[in-house]
Amino acid sequence: MKTPGREDDEDVEIDEVGDTTSGNKFSDMASKIYDALGGAKNVTSVDHCATRLRVEVKNMDVVDQKKIKATGVPGINVVGPKSIKVIVGTNVQFVADEIEKIRK
């Protein structure tokens, strides 16, 4: 049984986030996810629960889901016309913290 965000998709090449230039895999993952969400021009809010980033955007058409999946996240769940959840896992707080640093 499939859970939301784990649907069959075409093959996506995963970026190896562990091999980073900054030395911080969470920072690099956050940067790639934030850019794929449309960056400062599109992202209106970012929050997280235990395993997911909860993101509100201005325009869902700007969001590049393939690029988000290429970061190695287990899944994505579009929950509304301006709301998306990125399933990161138990390290989500570190990714969310890095996104907040980028947004400031």
Secondary structure, DSSP 8 states (H G I E B T S, - for coil): ---TT-----------TTS-SSS-HHHHHHHHHHHHTTGGGTEEEEEE-SSEEEEEES-GGG--HHHHHTTT-SEEEEEETTEEEEE--TTHHHHHHHHHHHH-
